[in-house]
Amino acid sequence: MLRELLNSKMFWLFLATILGLLSGSIVKRITESRQSKTSLGMPFIGIYLSIMMLFFVKLNVKYFDIKFTLIGIVLMLILSLILGYMTYLSNNKKLSYFKNFIFVYVGLSFVIFYVFYKNEILIDTTQCPETQDIYLVLKKEDAGYFEINKQGIGYVGSTLFYNGFRPNFEYRGMTTNFYSHTPEAVELKTSYGVAHALKFKGKKGKFFFSLDDQIYYGVVKADEIIMGDLKDAK
């Protein structure tokens, strides 16, 4: 149950909103302000959303580096300052510039958080030796098969290949961090053409990999994977 909550984008958005409104209520009670708790809570919602985005990326979205989230937050702040000023002028300055800025930032945060949320995908590495890197080969069928074989090969459909996902590696039923969570998009040359894959590096070294050999021995079927131009995968 807890794991499902931590993996849910709505949980983090809901938590940031509730904490922000509670903070607004506390401020209203302490200061006896005439402003509504929602109005007082908006700055806190913006702060909590930023914190929740960082926590969410740190815990779940290993597909992205945390520094890019920090850069994204800074860019959102800059954009909010500009858009906030524009809305401040457009409503004849009836609402303070600070409130316009906060409303814009909170709105952007909700949208960005929702857009950059990635589905969690379980990758079973039980059959794969620890010295073997993992390759998810781009398949014509838009589906993912993540029971990695002894050669470290699995498959990924075009939707996940382009949109990304949050990999969760499992070895014999237990979660493991043996592999890098950030994949590298690689091209694999074969006698049938150039195939495409997401490569996850193992932390104990590398193992020689030849897709041509896997096709030759029937481990991978050449007619089932995308060869050549990636436009064919869309």
C-alpha positions in Angstrom: 0.0 0.0 0.0 2.8 2.4 1.0 4.8 1.6 -2.1 1.7 2.3 -4.3 1.2 5.7 -2.7 4.9 6.7 -3.1 4.6 5.7 -6.8 1.4 7.7 -7.3 1.7 11.2 -8.8 -1.7 12.1 -7.3 -0.6 11.2 -3.8 2.3 13.7 -4.0 0.2 16.4 -5.5 -2.6 15.8 -3.0 -0.1 15.9 -0.1 1.5 19.2 -1.2 -2.0 20.7 -1.5 -3.1 19.5 1.9 0.1 20.6 3.6 -0.2 24.0 2.0 -3.8 24.5 3.1 -3.0 23.4 6.6 -0.1 25.9 6.7 -2.4 28.6 5.4 -4.9 27.8 8.2 -2.1 28.0 10.8 -0.9 31.4 9.5 -4.5 32.7 9.5 -5.1 31.6 13.1 -1.8 33.1 14.3 -2.0 36.4 12.4 -5.8 36.7 12.5 -5.6 37.7 8.9 -8.8 38.6 6.9 -7.5 36.6 3.9 -8.8 33.2 3.3 -6.7 30.1 4.3 -6.6 29.2 0.6 -5.0 32.5 -0.3 -2.6 32.3 2.6 -1.8 28.7 1.8 -0.9 29.3 -1.9 2.7 30.3 -1.3 3.1 27.2 0.9 1.5 25.0 -1.8 4.2 26.3 -4.2 7.0 25.5 -1.8 5.6 22.0 -1.0 5.1 21.2 -4.6 8.8 22.0 -5.3 9.9 19.9 -2.4 7.6 17.0 -3.4 8.9 17.1 -7.0 12.4 16.7 -5.7 11.4 13.9 -3.4 9.4 12.2 -6.1 12.3 12.3 -8.6 14.8 11.2 -5.9 12.7 8.2 -4.9 11.1 7.2 -8.2 12.1 8.8 -11.4 15.6 7.4 -11.7 15.3 8.0 -15.4 16.1 11.6 -14.8 19.0 13.2 -12.9 18.0 15.2 -9.9 20.0 18.2 -11.1 17.6 18.6 -14.1 14.7 18.8 -11.7 16.4 21.6 -9.8 17.1 23.4 -13.1 13.5 22.9 -14.1 12.3 24.5 -10.8 14.5 27.5 -11.4 13.2 27.9 -15.0 9.6 27.6 -13.7 10.3 30.3 -11.1 11.7 32.6 -13.9 8.8 31.9 -16.2 6.4 32.5 -13.3 7.9 35.8 -12.6 7.4 36.9 -16.2 3.9 35.4 -16.6 2.9 36.7 -13.2 3.9 40.2 -14.1 1.9 39.9 -17.4 -1.2 38.8 -15.6 -0.7 41.5 -13.0 -0.8 44.1 -15.7 -3.7 42.5 -17.6 -6.0 42.5 -14.6 -5.3 46.2 -14.0 -3.3 45.4 -10.9 -6.3 44.4 -8.9 -4.4 41.4 -7.5 -0.9 41.9 -6.1 2.1 40.9 -8.3 3.2 38.4 -5.6 -0.2 36.6 -5.7 -0.2 36.5 -9.5 3.3 35.0 -9.4 2.3 32.4 -6.9 -0.8 31.3 -8.8 1.2 31.0 -12.0 4.0 29.0 -10.3 1.5 26.6 -8.6 -0.3 26.0 -11.8 3.0 25.3 -13.7 4.1 23.0 -10.9 1.0 20.9 -11.2 1.3 20.6 -15.0 5.1 19.9 -15.0 4.7 17.3 -12.2 1.9 15.6 -14.1 3.7 15.6 -17.4 7.1 14.3 -16.1 5.5 11.5 -14.2 6.7 8.2 -15.6 5.1 4.8 -15.2 6.9 2.3 -13.0 8.1 -0.8 -14.9 9.3 -4.0 -13.2 12.3 -5.5 -14.8 13.0 -9.1 -13.7 16.8 -9.7 -13.9 16.7 -13.2 -12.2 18.0 -15.0 -15.3 20.7 -12.4 -16.1 24.3 -12.8 -14.8 25.6 -9.9 -12.8 28.4 -9.3 -15.3 25.9 -8.8 -18.2 24.5 -5.4 -19.1 20.8 -5.3 -19.9 19.5 -4.4 -23.4 15.8 -3.7 -24.0 15.6 -4.0 -27.8 13.0 -1.9 -29.6 10.3 -4.2 -30.8 7.7 -3.7 -33.6 4.9 -4.7 -31.3 4.1 -1.8 -28.9 4.6 -3.8 -25.7 7.3 -4.4 -23.1 8.6 -7.7 -22.0 10.9 -7.4 -19.0 11.9 -10.9 -18.0 15.5 -10.5 -19.1 17.0 -13.7 -20.5 20.5 -15.1 -19.8 22.0 -12.9 -22.5 20.6 -9.8 -20.8 18.0 -9.2 -23.5 14.5 -8.0 -23.1 12.2 -5.9 -25.3 10.6 -2.5 -25.2 7.7 -1.0 -27.2 7.9 2.4 -28.9 5.6 4.1 -26.4 7.9 3.3 -23.4 11.0 3.8 -25.6 10.0 7.4 -26.4 8.1 8.4 -23.3 10.4 6.9 -20.7 9.5 5.0 -17.5 10.7 4.4 -14.0 12.7 1.1 -14.0 12.4 -1.1 -10.9 14.9 -4.0 -11.0 14.0 -7.2 -9.3 16.2 -10.2 -8.6 14.6 -13.4 -7.3 11.6 -11.4 -6.0 13.7 -8.8 -4.3 14.3 -5.2 -5.4 17.9 -4.5 -6.4 19.9 -1.5 -7.4 22.6 -3.5 -9.2 21.9 -1.8 -12.5 22.0 1.9 -13.5 18.5 3.3 -13.5 19.4 5.7 -16.3 19.4 3.9 -19.7 21.6 4.8 -22.6 19.9 4.7 -26.0 22.2 2.6 -28.2 22.3 1.4 -31.8 23.2 -2.3 -32.4 24.6 -3.1 -35.8 23.5 -6.4 -37.3 23.7 -8.0 -40.7 20.0 -7.3 -41.0 20.4 -3.5 -40.3 20.7 -1.3 -37.3 18.6 -2.2 -34.3 17.9 0.1 -31.3 17.9 -0.6 -27.6 17.9 1.0 -24.1 21.0 -0.2 -22.3 21.3 -0.5 -18.5 24.8 -0.8 -17.3 25.6 -3.4 -14.6 27.8 -2.3 -11.7 30.2 -5.3 -11.8 31.6 -4.8 -15.3 30.6 -5.6 -18.9 30.0 -8.7 -20.9 30.5 -9.1 -24.7 27.2 -8.7 -26.5 26.5 -9.4 -30.1 22.9 -9.0 -31.3 23.9 -10.7 -34.6 24.8 -13.9 -32.6 21.5 -13.8 -30.7 19.6 -13.5 -34.0 21.7 -16.4 -35.5 20.9 -18.7 -32.5 17.2 -17.7 -32.6 17.3 -15.9 -29.2 16.1 -12.8 -31.0 13.9 -12.8 -34.1 15.0 -10.1 -36.6 11.5 -9.7 -38.1 10.1 -8.8 -34.7 12.4 -5.8 -33.9 12.7 -2.3 -35.4 15.6 -2.1 -37.9 16.9 1.1 -39.5 15.1 4.5 -39.2 13.5 5.2 -35.8 10.6 6.8 -37.7 9.4 3.2 -38.3 8.8 2.8 -34.6 6.3 5.7 -34.3 
